Amino acid sequence: MSTERATGIESTGPTTDELEDQLSQALERLDAVEGENERLHTELEDVRSELDAAHEQRREDRHALARENHELRRSHEQLEARVEETKDERDQLQSELERAEASRGHIIEDIVDVEEQLNDVEAGSGDATGGDGAAETTQQDTEMTPIERLSRMDAEDTGIDVTPSIERAVSIFDHWREWSNKTPKGRVLKDGLKSLVRTATGEKLAWRQVYRAAEALEELSKGRIEFIHHNRHGKMLIESAAARGGDCQPSSAAAR
């Protein structure tokens, strides 16, 4: 190719300046894309953090609900168990009340039988002896309470069929001055009744048997020695000062 022909050909491609300008624009777009990408990445991390926090909170809430549900279930089971215990206690108390009522009925029947037998004995003694001495003795026996007569008279002489409860009641009466404590309002026996009666009689007694004896003592003493329930001290025997004025005196072996 000749020099003249080569010089006459014009270049149709971009110039150096145009290429530099295109490169600059491309770099600017790349920077913009990278900036946008960085912004989106930051927002994505924020969203992930929020999701993680929400997930952790939901997990803690589930655990808290599970613990609360467990506590409620345990409380419910405890309440059910307490209800059953209360029912059992109620049934037991009802049974004890029924036994106590039945025992009291038997004691009253025993007391009625004893009084009838005492009346028969007194009537027989009056028929067997005469004169003023017999009348005085009968009057003296009549003024005594049944427990005093049982305490002062031998069983074989009276011919009375004395029950175990009445025998224990007589034992308490015989030791009344020894066992009871003197107070401004009267004499009181509130501690150790069961062990005292067991020692005096040599029997292995349950509280029910001691209660029956105490109830028999109240009946046979005509209420001079009362068997009561005190809110602080529980079951106790008490002889008021007014009752003591009625000359309710035990005749224990120690006093004879």
C-alpha positions as CSV (number, residue, x, y, z in Angstrom):
1,M,0.0,0.0,0.0
2,S,1.4,3.4,-0.9
3,T,1.9,6.2,1.6
4,E,-0.7,8.5,-0.1
5,R,-3.5,5.8,0.2
6,A,-2.6,5.1,3.9
7,T,-2.8,8.7,4.8
8,G,-6.1,9.2,3.2
9,I,-7.9,6.5,5.5
10,E,-9.8,8.1,8.4
11,S,-10.2,6.2,11.8
12,T,-13.9,5.4,12.7
13,G,-13.2,4.2,16.4
14,P,-13.6,6.3,19.6
15,T,-10.9,8.5,20.6
16,T,-8.8,8.2,23.7
17,D,-10.8,11.0,25.4
18,E,-14.0,9.3,24.7
19,L,-12.8,6.0,26.1
20,E,-11.6,7.7,29.2
21,D,-14.9,9.4,29.6
22,Q,-16.8,6.1,29.2
23,L,-14.4,4.5,31.8
24,S,-15.1,7.3,34.2
25,Q,-18.8,6.9,33.8
26,A,-18.5,3.1,34.3
27,L,-16.6,3.6,37.5
28,E,-19.2,6.1,38.8
29,R,-21.9,3.6,38.1
30,L,-19.9,0.9,39.8
31,D,-19.4,3.1,42.9
32,A,-23.1,3.8,42.9
33,V,-23.9,0.1,42.7
34,E,-21.5,-0.8,45.4
35,G,-23.0,2.0,47.6
36,E,-26.5,0.7,47.1
37,N,-25.2,-2.9,47.7
38,E,-23.7,-1.7,51.0
39,R,-26.9,0.0,52.0
40,L,-29.0,-3.1,51.2
41,H,-26.5,-5.3,53.1
42,T,-26.8,-3.0,56.2
43,E,-30.6,-3.1,56.0
44,L,-30.5,-6.9,55.7
45,E,-28.3,-7.1,58.8
46,D,-30.8,-4.9,60.7
47,V,-33.7,-7.1,59.6
48,R,-31.8,-10.2,60.6
49,S,-31.0,-8.7,64.0
50,E,-34.7,-7.8,64.5
51,L,-35.8,-11.3,63.4
52,D,-33.2,-12.9,65.8
53,A,-34.4,-10.7,68.7
54,A,-38.1,-11.6,67.9
55,H,-37.2,-15.3,67.7
56,E,-35.4,-15.1,71.0
57,Q,-38.3,-13.3,72.7
58,R,-40.7,-15.9,71.3
59,R,-38.5,-18.6,72.7
60,E,-38.4,-17.0,76.1
61,D,-42.2,-16.4,76.1
62,R,-42.7,-20.1,75.3
63,H,-40.5,-21.1,78.1
64,A,-42.2,-18.7,80.5
65,L,-45.6,-20.1,79.4
66,A,-44.4,-23.6,79.9
67,R,-43.1,-22.9,83.4
68,E,-46.4,-21.1,84.3
69,N,-48.4,-24.0,82.9
70,H,-46.3,-26.4,84.9
71,E,-46.8,-24.4,88.1
72,L,-50.5,-24.2,87.5
73,R,-50.7,-27.9,86.9
74,R,-48.8,-28.6,90.1
75,S,-50.9,-26.2,92.1
76,H,-54.0,-27.9,90.7
77,E,-52.7,-31.3,91.7
78,Q,-51.9,-30.0,95.2
79,L,-55.4,-28.5,95.5
80,E,-57.0,-31.8,94.4
81,A,-54.8,-33.7,97.0
82,R,-55.8,-31.2,99.7
83,V,-59.5,-31.6,98.8
84,E,-59.2,-35.3,99.1
85,E,-57.4,-34.9,102.5
86,T,-60.1,-32.6,103.6
87,K,-62.8,-35.1,102.6
88,D,-60.9,-37.8,104.5
89,E,-60.6,-35.6,107.6
90,R,-64.3,-34.7,107.4
91,D,-65.3,-38.3,107.1
92,Q,-63.0,-39.2,110.0
93,L,-64.4,-36.4,112.2
94,Q,-67.9,-37.5,111.3
95,S,-67.1,-41.0,112.3
96,E,-65.5,-39.8,115.6
97,L,-68.6,-37.6,116.2
98,E,-70.9,-40.5,115.6
99,R,-68.8,-42.8,117.9
100,A,-68.8,-40.0,120.6
101,E,-72.5,-39.6,120.4
102,A,-73.0,-43.4,120.6
103,S,-70.5,-43.5,123.6
104,R,-72.3,-40.6,125.3
105,G,-75.6,-42.5,124.9
106,H,-74.1,-45.6,126.4
107,I,-72.7,-43.6,129.3
108,I,-76.1,-42.0,130.0
109,E,-77.7,-45.4,130.0
110,D,-75.0,-46.7,132.4
111,I,-75.6,-43.8,134.7
112,V,-79.4,-44.3,134.7
113,D,-78.8,-48.0,135.5
114,V,-76.4,-47.1,138.3
115,E,-78.8,-44.5,139.8
116,E,-81.7,-47.0,139.6
117,Q,-79.5,-49.7,141.3
118,L,-78.4,-47.1,144.0
119,N,-82.0,-46.3,144.6
120,D,-82.8,-49.9,145.0
121,V,-79.9,-50.4,147.4
122,E,-80.9,-47.4,149.4
123,A,-84.5,-48.6,149.5
124,G,-83.3,-52.0,150.7
125,S,-81.1,-50.5,153.3
126,G,-84.0,-48.4,154.6
127,D,-86.2,-51.5,154.9
128,A,-83.5,-53.5,156.6
129,T,-82.7,-50.8,159.3
130,G,-85.1,-48.7,161.3
131,G,-85.1,-45.7,163.6
132,D,-83.7,-42.2,163.2
133,G,-80.2,-43.5,162.4
134,A,-81.5,-45.2,159.3
135,A,-83.4,-42.1,158.2
136,E,-80.3,-40.0,158.7
137,T,-78.1,-42.3,156.7
138,T,-80.6,-42.5,153.8
139,Q,-80.9,-38.7,153.7
140,Q,-77.1,-38.3,153.7
141,D,-76.7,-40.8,150.9
142,T,-79.4,-39.0,148.9
143,E,-77.7,-35.7,149.2
144,M,-74.4,-37.2,147.8
145,T,-73.9,-37.2,144.0
146,P,-73.7,-40.6,142.3
147,I,-69.9,-40.3,141.9
148,E,-69.5,-39.7,145.7
149,R,-71.6,-42.7,146.5
150,L,-69.6,-44.9,144.1
151,S,-66.4,-43.5,145.6
152,R,-67.3,-44.2,149.2
153,M,-69.1,-47.5,148.8
154,D,-67.5,-50.8,147.9
155,A,-68.9,-52.3,144.7
156,E,-69.6,-55.7,146.3
157,D,-71.7,-53.9,149.0
158,T,-73.7,-51.9,146.5
159,G,-74.3,-54.7,144.1
160,I,-73.9,-52.2,141.2
161,D,-72.8,-53.4,137.8
162,V,-70.2,-50.7,137.2
163,T,-68.9,-50.3,133.6
164,P,-65.2,-49.7,132.8
165,S,-65.9,-46.0,131.9
166,I,-67.5,-45.5,135.3
167,E,-64.6,-47.2,137.1
168,R,-62.2,-44.8,135.4
169,A,-64.5,-41.9,136.3
170,V,-64.3,-42.9,139.9
171,S,-60.5,-43.1,139.6
172,I,-60.4,-39.5,138.4
173,F,-62.7,-38.4,141.2
174,D,-60.6,-40.2,143.8
175,H,-57.5,-38.4,142.7
176,W,-59.2,-35.1,141.9
177,R,-57.5,-33.1,144.7
178,E,-54.2,-34.6,143.8
179,W,-54.3,-34.2,140.1
180,S,-56.1,-30.8,139.7
181,N,-54.7,-27.4,140.2
182,K,-56.3,-24.7,142.3
183,T,-57.2,-21.4,140.5
184,P,-59.2,-18.3,141.6
185,K,-62.2,-19.7,139.8
186,G,-62.0,-23.3,141.0
187,R,-59.9,-26.4,140.4
188,V,-58.7,-27.3,136.9
189,L,-57.2,-30.5,135.3
190,K,-56.0,-29.6,131.8
191,D,-52.7,-31.5,131.3
192,G,-51.7,-35.2,131.3
193,L,-55.2,-36.6,131.9
194,K,-54.6,-39.6,129.7
195,S,-51.3,-40.5,131.3
196,L,-52.7,-40.0,134.8
197,V,-55.6,-42.3,134.2
198,R,-53.4,-44.9,132.6
199,T,-51.1,-44.8,135.5
200,A,-53.9,-45.0,138.1
201,T,-55.7,-47.8,136.4
202,G,-52.8,-49.7,134.9
203,E,-54.6,-49.8,131.5
204,K,-53.4,-48.8,128.0
205,L,-56.1,-46.4,127.2
206,A,-57.0,-44.5,124.0
207,W,-58.2,-40.9,124.1
208,R,-61.7,-42.1,123.3
209,Q,-61.8,-44.2,126.5
210,V,-60.4,-41.3,128.6
211,Y,-63.1,-39.0,127.1
212,R,-65.8,-41.4,128.0
213,A,-64.5,-41.6,131.5
214,A,-64.4,-37.8,131.8
215,E,-68.0,-37.5,130.4
216,A,-69.1,-40.1,132.9
217,L,-67.5,-38.1,135.7
218,E,-69.4,-35.0,134.5
219,E,-72.7,-36.9,134.5
220,L,-72.1,-38.7,137.8
221,S,-71.0,-35.5,139.6
222,K,-74.2,-33.8,138.4
223,G,-72.1,-31.3,136.5
224,R,-70.0,-30.2,139.5
225,I,-66.9,-31.3,137.6
226,E,-67.4,-30.3,134.0
227,F,-65.7,-31.7,130.9
228,I,-65.2,-28.8,128.5
229,H,-63.3,-27.8,125.5
230,H,-61.1,-24.7,125.8
231,N,-59.9,-22.9,122.7
232,R,-56.3,-22.6,124.0
233,H,-55.9,-25.6,126.2
234,G,-58.2,-28.2,124.5
235,K,-60.1,-30.7,126.6
236,M,-60.1,-30.1,130.3
237,L,-61.9,-30.9,133.6
238,I,-63.0,-28.0,135.8
239,E,-64.7,-27.7,139.1
240,S,-65.9,-24.2,139.7
241,A,-65.7,-22.5,143.0
242,A,-69.5,-22.5,143.3
243,A,-69.6,-26.3,142.7
244,R,-66.9,-26.7,145.4
245,G,-69.3,-25.1,147.8
246,G,-71.6,-28.0,147.3
247,D,-69.2,-30.3,149.3
248,C,-68.2,-32.4,146.4
249,Q,-65.3,-34.2,148.1
250,P,-63.5,-37.3,146.7
251,S,-62.6,-40.0,149.1
252,S,-59.3,-41.3,147.6
253,A,-57.2,-43.9,149.3
254,A,-54.6,-41.2,150.0
255,A,-57.2,-39.0,151.8
256,R,-58.5,-41.8,154.0
